[in-house]
């Protein structure tokens, strides 16, 4: 199966669709992408803003999800920012807390008001 993200004009993922590999001529990524886009353009009635995504993250860093953003400079899908204080890790294209939680075996959650971890 080939997975494609439908992007809006700001490259935000609106939907993710799955098509049969036969619709991409059974080719691997990246050769499959233009064929899949052509198929999906016809299937969707002319919508052309599609990017192929990898279910297991072997390319474009993360599997696209609704609300994720595609960054053409990083050629990656970026996860949703959980909190305003969290920063983008450009290696993983995920947002991370400014510092990790305590490593004492207890469960912590991030408290954005105090910008710190609290017991969960």
Secondary structure, 3 states (H helix, E strand, C coil): CEEEEEECCCCEEEEEEEECHHHHCCCCCCHHHHHHHHHHHHHCCCCCCEEEECCCCCCCCCCCCCCCEEECCCCEEECCCCCCCCEEECCCCEEECCCCCCCCCCCEEEECCCCEEEEC
